[in-house]
Amino acid sequence: MSWTEAGFDVFGQHVLWTDLVGNVCALGTVWLAIKKTIWTWPVQLLGSALLFVASFSAHITGNALKQALFGILAVYGWVKWSRGTRGGAELPIRSARVRERVTLVIVMIAGTVAVALLFTLLNSRGWNISWAPWPDAYIFVGSAVATWAQGKALVDFWIIWVAVDLVGVPLAFSSGLVVSGLVYGLFFVMVMIGFRDWLRQSRELRAVTA
């Protein structure tokens, strides 16, 4: 057994260490995001690396690609939040404008279709890149959009995560990633808490600015 498959058995299910520790980091990322701390991003970077290995081992290519993109976006978010909190300033969170929301929806729809068609094409040519092209594409694109919006400190990124979780939970369980499935469920609760807190704080900040 290679190190990428190392883990332990619970109730007949093999739990990968990379899946377990990576998801602990993922949960930590959500909690840190609620607190709006810069540590959100280095923790996300570590978790993305571990979950990339876990997903690749489970042959969930779409999820593996999502984690690779997460790593890149973690660097982007790290830079954006560092600039936004320079000199000890409060992170300037806000709700997305109408045009921004429309753009986010269009990118999610168009991106999902494009990536799903790409996955399907690669599958037909023997690459076996994804056994569920459409859910994989949706999770991949939705996660990317949510993380980008998080880097922009938009309150709306929490809602996008809810939409992603609704597909991510059943897909993770059906793929054998038990820990990921359970964590996706916890994500839903934490995301709702984060949305409530960020929305309240953005309104307070807007009132002070006004």
N, C-alpha and C positions, 0 to 999 in steps of 0.2 A: 504493500500500500504506500502510495506517494504521500508527501506531506500535505498536498492539496486535498487529499481524501481523509486525512486524519480527523478523528472525532470520537464519539462515544454513542452507545445505543440506549435509547429510552423508549420503553413500551414497544419494542420491535422496530423503532425508527432510528436510522443512523443520523446523528446530528454532527454536522461538520463544524470544526472549531472556527474556520474562516467565516462560516455563516453566522455562528453564535456571536463571536467577538465583533464582527462587522456590523451586525444588527444592534449590538449594545452601543457601538459608536453612532449608529444611525439614530437610535433613541436619544442619545446624548446630544446629537446635533439639533433635534427638534426642541429639546428642553433649553438648550443654549440659545436657539433662535428666539424662543419666547422671551428670554431674558435680554435679547438683543446684544449679546456679548461677541466680541471679535473671535473668541475661541470656537464659535460655531463652525468656522471654515476649516481650520486645521484638523478638527475632529472629523468633519465630513470628508476631508481628503483621505485620512487614514481608513475610515469606514468604507469608502468607495474602493480603495485598493483591495481590501479584504473581500468585499462582496463581489468584486470583479472576478477574483479567483474562484469563489464559491459558485457563482453563476456559470462560469466557463466550465467548471468541473461537472455541473449538472446539465450542460448542453443547452442552457437558456441564453442563446446568443444575444437576443434583444436586451435582456436584463444586463448582460455583461457589457454591452455597448453603452447602455445607460449609465453604468457605474464609471466607465471610462470618461464619458461626457461629464459626469458629476465631478470627477477630479479636475477637469479643465475649468468648469464653472465655479468650483470651490476657490480656485486661484483668482478668478474674476471677482467673485463676491468678497474675498479677502481684501483685494485692492480697493473695491468700491466702499466697503464699510470702513476701511482704514482712513480713507479720505473723508468720509462723512462724519467720523468721530474724532477727527484731528483736533488736538488741543483740549481733549476732554469733552467735546461737544456731544450732545444727545443725538443718537441716530435719527435722521430726519425721515421717519416713516410717513407714508401717506397712502390714500386710496388711489387707484388708477383712474385716469381720466377716461371719458367715454371712448375717445379714439384709441387709447391704449388697450382698453378692454376688448374692443372690436378686433384690434390687431392680434391680441392674444388668442382669441377664439379662432380667427382665420388661420393663424399659424398652426394651432393644434389640429384643426380639421385637415388642412392641406398637407401638413407634415405627416399626419397619421396615414393618409391615403398614399402619399409618395413612398414612405418607408415600408408600408405593408406590401405595396406592389413590388418594391425592390426585394424584400425578403421572399416573396412568392416566386419571383423570377429566379433568384439564386437557388431556391429549393428545387425548382424545375430543372436546373442545370447540375443537380447533384451535390450542391454545397451543404444541404441540410442545415441551414443557418438558423432555422426556427421551426418548431413543430406547431406553433400558433402565431402565424405572421401578424394578424390584425391586433390581437391583444398585446403582443410584444411591441408592435409599432406604436400603439396608443400609449403604453406605459413609457416607452422610450421618449416619444415626443412630449407627452404631458409632463414628465419629470424634468425634461430639459427646460420647458417653458416655465414651470414652477420655480426651478432653481434660478433661472435668469431673473424672474420677477422678484425673487427673494433678494438677489444681489442688488436690485434697484430699490429695495426696501418698500415694495408695494404690498399693502395689506392683502390684496387679492390673491397673492401666491398661496395663502392657506386654503382657499376655496379650490384652487386647481389641484392641490394635494388630495383633497377629499375625493374629487373626481377620479384621480389616479388610483387611490386606494380601493375604490369600488371594484376595480378590475384586478388590481394587484393581489388582493387577498385570495380569491379562488384560484388564480393562476399559480401562486406560490405553493399552495397546498397540493394542487394536482401535479406539480413538478417535483414533489418530494422535499421541498425546502420548508420543513415544518416551522423552524424558528422564524423564517421570513414571514410565513403566513400569520403567525401569532403576533409578530411585531407590527405587521401592517394593520392588524386590528387595534393594537395600542396606539398606533399612529393616528387613527381616526379620532380617538378621544383627545389626544394631545393637540392635534391640529385644530379641533374645535375650541379648545382652551386658548391656543395661540391666536386664533382669529378674533376671539372675543377681546383679548387683552390688547392686541395691536389696533383693533378698530377703535377701542376706547381711547387709547393713547394718541392715535392719529387725530381724533376729534378734539382732544384736549390741546394738542399742539397747534391745530388749525385755529382754535379759538384764541389761543395766546398770540399767535401770529397776527390774527385779524385785529 
